[in-house]
Amino acid sequence: MSENNIVYYYDKAGIQLGKLNCVVGQEDHVLTAEELEKDSYKASLYENTLLWEGEEPLMAGYPLEDENKPGYIRLATRVELVNMGLDKLHDGEVIQDGVIVTIEQPNIYATWNINHWVTDFDHLPDGVKVVDADKQILKLIPHPNSYAKWDKSKQVWETNVNDLQDGEKLLPDGTIETIDRPANDKSHRWEWDRSKFVWVNAITQEELKENYFGIVSILKKQCVNEGFVYKGYQQKCRVLDITWLQCREKETFEDAFRNNQIDNKHNLLVPREQLKKVAWVFDHNEVLLLDFIDFHEMFGFGASFTQAAYIAEETLKSVKDFNIDITIDDFKLATQQFTTVPVFGVPQKQIVAKEGDLPAGHYENPGHKLGLSGSDVALAGHYNLSLEEYKEDKETTSN
């Protein structure tokens, strides 16, 4: 007995009922028969008791008489408590050879049935694969994508590629790669090829032609609007420019005619220095004083330039290979090939006169046969009309 232990005397009847609150006394040692004979009180008190040695009395557990140490108490084991119905085995626990053994749960879906684990294979969640049915070993197969469906018979995730959206590609591991669609432009119209999982250019030749013609028409209008070069200055061919040019030509011509400076055949009767000059503002606020001959010449430049722009448009639209990347510089250079009038924006070294070209300032009015003036030709170009369409609109308006 340890020197710190105390001997506790428990009422035997209480212990037999499983009670621990039946301590009747305590001593610092086990009283001998001689000591009990000398103390009749304690002999009577400890007559039907069982002993427990320890630093403290038993406070918890179920007491039993110790069969290996008569007259003493021990606590019941858990197996004894289970056998007495005072405790229950947990799921996975069985008693083998008087010992509680824990059987590991084979998977999180297995349930305990009396003395063994049972897995309901018919009602496993999607994505749970049976690796070994006898050992009830399962494996969780992650959901590879939002379209995949679990095939219970094959125990695999299967994805129907027809469910995928455009731009989605099914990879060998079942995941989905999203491929961004390139931006559509004048030469590309992207569509998703579901068999090859790639974006393909589905634009047709007819669409290319339509886009190309539209670009050329826009470039022609831009070229005409930006105009030509006259005496080193940019002269635009917008409606307002043409209208003011027409007014100034008429004003200066009528002044010369009224003052007998020209005859009926428009021949000069006086030195040119005497002709009336008016201020003409070019682009960038550059100003020159011009007479009616200058204005007439500028009209000639404008008509030749506008005619060249029309020819350039017609020529560019007659090609078989449509250059969608054509630029305004390309169009201006094409226009320059059909006139000696300097096209604004084209370096002078790129102006190539061909046989039959008229000198700058002289032109054959393309609208002459239709009764159209040089300003009419320029206006037709601005409005993107053929000379025939412009003449018809003009006659309709005048009527």
WOLIN-V91628 format. One record per helix or strand of 3 or more residues. SS is the DSSP state (~ for helix, > for strand). FROM is the first residue (numbers start at 0). TO is the last residue. Records with the same first field share a line. If there is no record, write none. Layout:
SS = FROM-TO  FROM-TO
This chain:
> = 5-10  22-26  48-53  62-64  71-74  92-95  98-101  110-112  115-117  127-131  136-139  148-150  155-157  167-169  175-177  189-192  197-200  227-229  232-234  277-280  286-289
~ = 11-15  32-37  39-44  77-82  120-122  160-162  204-225  238-257  271-273  282-284  291-315  327-335  347-349  367-369  373-381  386-397
